[in-house]
Amino acid sequence: MTGYVVDENTSGPWSSTTPEVDPDVSPSSTTPLHIAVVELDATVRSRLSMQLGSGVFDYEDFDSFTAQLGSTPTVVVIGPSYADPQWLGSVAGVLLPRPEVGAVLVAEELSTEIFQQAIRSGVKDVLAAPVDTAQLQEACRRVAESVVVHGRTVGGLDGLGEDEDAEGGRVITVFSTKGGAGKSVVAVNLAVALAMRTDETVALVDCDLQFGDVAVMLKLAPQHTVVDAVNSIDRLDPGFLQNLLVNHPPSGLKVMPAPLEPAYADQITADHVRRIVKGLRGVAKFIVVDTPSYFDDKVLTLIEDSDEILLVAGMDIPNIKNVKIGLQTMRMLDTPTSKIHLVLNRANTKVKLDVGEVERTLQVKADTQLPSDIVVPQSINKSTPVVLDAPRSSIAKALEGLADRYIPVAGRKRR
């Protein structure tokens, strides 16, 4: 199909520099069309954004969405929070004067009243929640064909739902649903092991934005953090990103630390995280991402955009329970099971719980088993990764085995 395509390279979410369209000329297939989601509930908003693929802008309220509208043609998905006559009346003031904006409404209940009010308000299509991904994408394509700019329809919406981040460096997100499972230990040591095996750049991003420990675990005193990347989000070219990354001299690993103060976490959005990680794909061969131990919109974005997810679990009942819930959540979000790899930490601990029992409970085979070893807390207190501090220990060998998944033994190039 010819027409507009999603644009992620403009100078901002709603760039004022969008090329003008000559009314006597058919629209170019490279002219950007923006896709947005407006929904009060953060979980629902994230799910709708993920169903639409990368490059989607999300807003909590219509005031924020309207404030960013320019002349760029836009398809907006309106969430269930706005599916009532009162809200739809105010939505009409945004949609009716703007033929360049097409809307899809997702409603919990498709009553005649809601449907009629939505159509009168300028909404092009109404879908019942929970909406199927293919159904939502098809509705957006149809609406895109009805969007009018300078008296002409813009045509189809190519590439909707496709992964535009597939090329470039490989993103490995390390996640756990319970604190203390050893998530950061796995992320740090995997990143260090990979960095020592290749001359290409390996990056470690600390996305535990409130209480990240990566800098402490690597004995770094960073001059730059992820906050600096957010403050310059519109110019994240490879050279600029390279300058923001902190070097870990013993391994050559490049690190983007978490904010130095928890308050800064509120300034960082899921879209910021997505754009930073996408930028790093053009800089590094591998990007390892450490995360907090809970689901939020930023973690959901990382799960959607990552090539692989290492789900770290400890050997105790509360940990296994939380991991099971985490797996159910990711399945509900249509996360491909091929992306999820279970890492059992302290797998040899004698706690009357064996690995086979855990695998049966989670219905997932453990890809990696890490043994319990006293050298781990010792290395943490030294601020030295265990693969450097005790390379002959059982835990270091197991972590090296995890790194073999990405750079096999035959491809190792020790620094």
N, C-alpha and C positions, 0 to 999 in steps of 0.2 A: 504493500500500500504506500502511496505517496502521501506527503503531508508533513506534519510537525512531529518532532521527536523530543523525548525527555532531554533536558539540558542540565548538566551539572558543572559546567565550566564558566557560567556567567559570574559577574562580580559579586553576586549576592543572591539570596533566595528568589527575589523578584527584581531582577536587574532592570534598571532604567535604560540600559544600553542595548536592549533587544532591537535587532534590525527592523527598520520600517518595512511594511509590506506594500508594494505597489498594487493598487486595486486593479490594474490592467494586466497583472502578471500572476501566474499561478504561484502559490506559496512554495518556497524552497523546501526540500525534504530535510534540510538541516536547521530550519528555523525552530527555536525551542518552544515546547509546550510544557507548562508546569503542571505537576500533579500535587494536590494538597489534601490533607485530611483535617477536618475540624471536629473535635470531640472533647467533651469535658473529662471523661473517664480515661486516665492515662493508660490503663491496661488495654481497654478497647481501642484506643487511639493507636497504640503500638501494634496491636494485632492487625488492624486495617492497613497500616503503613507497610507492615511486613508482607501482607498479602499482595500488595501492589508492587513490591520489589524495591530496588535501590533508587535513590534520587528523589524520594517523596518527602515533602515538607509537611510537618504536622503542627497544628495549632490547637490550643486549649479552648479558645473562644473566637467568636466571629469578629470582635473588635480587632484582635491581633491580626487575623487573616486579612480583613479589609484594609488595615493600615499599610499592608505590604503590597496590595494590588497595584500593578502598573498597567501597561498596555499589552503585556504578554498574555497570550491565550492560555487559559487555565481550566483544568478539570478538577473539581473539588468534590470529595466524598464527605458528606455530612453524617456524623454519627448519630446513634440512637438518642443521645442526650438532647438533641434539638428536634426530635420527632414529636412535637406537640404544636397545636395551633398557635399558641402565643409566640413561641420561638420562630415558627415558620412565617408568621406575619412580619417579623423584623428581618428575616432572611430575604424576603421579597425586595426590600430596599437595597440589598446588595446585588441580587441576581438580575432583576428585571431591567435596570438601566444598563447592564453590561452584557451585550451579546457575545463578548469574547470569553465569558465565564460560563461553563456548563457544570451542572451539579447532579450528583447521585445521592439520594437519601437512603440510609440504612435505618430501618425502624423495627423496634421490638414487636410491634403489633400493626399489621396492615389493615387498619380500619378504613371504611369509606371516607370518613371525615378527614383522616390524616392524608389519604391519597389525594383527595380533591384539593385540600389546602396546599399540599406540596406542589401540585401542578400549577395552581393559581399563583404560587410564590416564585415560579420560574424553574423549579426542579424538573429535570428531564427524565429521570428514572427513579423508581422506588423499589427497594429490595428488602426482604425480610431477614432479620438477624436471628441466629448467626448465619452470615452469608458465606457461601462457598467461594473459594478463591477464584476458580475459573469463571464463575458467574459474575463476580465483582469486576474482574478484569475485562470481561466481555462487555459489561455495562459501560465501563469507562471508555472502551473503544468506540462504542456506539455514540456516546455523548461527545467524544472528541470530534466525531464527524459532523456534529451539529453546531460546533462552536464557530462563530462568525467574527472575522476581522476585516475591517475595511470593506464590508459588504460581501465578503466571500467566505464560504466554509473552508476550514483548514485541512480537512481530510482525516485520514486515520491516525491512530496512535501506535506507531511501530515500536516493538521491543518492550512492551509493557510486561513486567513481571520477570524479564530476563535478568540474569546476573551480570551486570556491567563491570563487576570487580573481579571477574574470573582471571584476567590476565595480571601478570606482575607477581610480586612476592606472595608467599603462602601464609595465611593468617591462622594461627593456632591459639584458640582461647582456652585458658585453664580456669575451670569453674568448679565450685562446690556449693552445696546448699546448707552447709554447716561450718561454722567457724572452728578452727583448730584441726581441720582435716589434713592440713599440710599442703594446701593449694599453692601458697606463695613459695614454699620450698621447691615444689615441683616446677613451677614456672621459672624461677630464678635458675635452678640447676639445669633444666632443659635448655634454656636460652644460652647459658654459659657453655654447655657442652656443644651446642650447635655452632656457636661463634668460634670455638677452638678447632672445628673441623673444616672450616672453609675460609677462603680469603674474601668472600663476598660479605656484605653487611648483614648482620643479624640484629634485629631490634627487639627490645623488651619494653612494653608499655604498661605502666601501672595505672589501671583503671579502677582501682579501689580508691575512689577520689576523696574519701573522708579520712581513711586511716591506712593508706598504703604504706607498706614496709620495704618495698624493693630497694630504695636508696640506702636504707639502714642495713639491709642484709648484704649489700655490696660495698659498704663503707664509702659511699659517695656523698659529697657535699655539693649538690647541684646548684648551678647558677640559673638554669632554666627548668621549668616544669611544663606539664600539659596546659597550665594556665596561659603560658606565653604563646602556645600554639592556638589556643582559643582566641586570644586577643588579636591575633593576626590571621584569623581563619580564612580571609579572602585572598591571601597571598602565600598559600602553603605549597610553593614550588619545591622541587627536590633539594635545591641548594639551601633554601631557608630551613627546611626540615632537618637537613644534615647539621646545620649550625645549632639547632635546638637540642639535638641528642647529646647526652652526656656519655663520655667514653669510660669504659671499665678496663683500665690498662692490663690487668693480668690475662684477660681473655680476648679483648678486642670487641666485646659486646657494646652495642649502642643502646642507651637507656633513655626513655622519656618518663621521668618520675611523676608521682602523684603530687597534687598541690601541697605546699608546706603547711597550710592551715585548712582545717575541715570546712570553714565557711565558704571557701572558694568553690567547693563542689556544687553549690547551688547555681553557679554561673555557667555550668557546663551542661549542655543538652545532648540528647541522643544524636541529633544531627551533627553537632560538633565532633562527637566520637566517631561517627561514620566517616566524616570528611577527613579526619586525622588519619584513621586507619587506611582509608583509600589512598591518601597521599603517601603513606609509608610503603604501600605496595610498589610504588615506583622508585623507592630508595633501597629497600632491603629484600634479600632473598627469602628470609623468614621473619615474620612478625609474631612474637609470643606476647599474649595479652593476659595479664593478671586481673582478676575481677573481685568485687565484693561477694559475700556469701548470701546473696539474696537476689531475687528478680526485681529489676526496675526497667524503665524504658531504655536505659543505656545498655544494660546487660542483654535485654531482648534484641536490641539492634546488633550487638556483637555476635550473638548466637546466630542471627539471620545471616550476617555478612561473613562469618568465619568459614574457612575451608574445613577445619577440624575443631572439635570440642573435646578437651580432656576433662572428664567428669571425675573429680577426686572424691573418694569415700574412705572413711575410717572404719575400723572394725568394732563398732559398738552399735547397739540397737537404735538409739536416737539418730545416729549418723545415717544408718541404712534407711530408716524411715524417711528422713528428709530427702535423701538421694532418690528414693522411689517416687516421692512427690515431684521432685525436680524432673525426673524422666517422664512422668505423666504429663507435666506441664509442657515439656518440649514436644511430646507427641501431639498434644492438643494444638500446638502452634505449627504443626506439620513440619517439624525439623526432621530432615532425613536421618534415619537411624545409622546410615553409613558414615555420617559426620561425627557421631558420638562414640567416644572410646572411654571405657571405664578403667580408672586407675585405682587399685586398692592399696591404700597406704597402711603400713604396719601389718601386712598380711600374715606374718608369721607369729603374731602376738597370741599367747595362750590365754584366750578370753572365752573359751567354750563356744566359739563361733568360727566355723571353718569356711573356707573360701567357696566351696561348693554350695553350702547353705545360703551364703550371701547371693551368689549368682542365681540360684533358684528363686530367691525372694525378689530380686530385681529383674529377673528374666533377661539378663544381659550377661554375656561372657566377659570376664575381666581380661582386658588386653594387656595390662601391665600389673605386676604385683611388686610392691616395694616393701622390703623387710624393715622391721624396727631395728634401730641401731643407735647407740649412745652417741655416736659421732655427729648425728644430726643436730641435737641441741648444742653440742660443743662448737660446731662450725657456725651456728647461728650467733652464738655469743662472741665469736671471733669476727663476725661480719665477713666471713669467707665461705663461699659455696662449698658444699661437701665434695663435689667432684674435683675441686682444687685442693681442699684441705686434707681429705683422706681418700685419694683416688683408688686405693686398693681395697677399701671397705666394701662390704656387701651392698650397701645402699647406693654407693657411688657407681658400682658396676651395674646395678639395676637401672639407675638413671641414665647411664651410658647406653644401656639396651633400649631405653625409650627413645633416645636420640637416634639410634640406629634405624628407627622407623622412617626418618626423614633424610638422614645422610648415612647410608649403610657403611659397614666396616670397610668395604673396598673403596669407598669414596672419601674416607677420612683424610684430612690433611692437618695434622696436629701443628699448632703454633709452637 
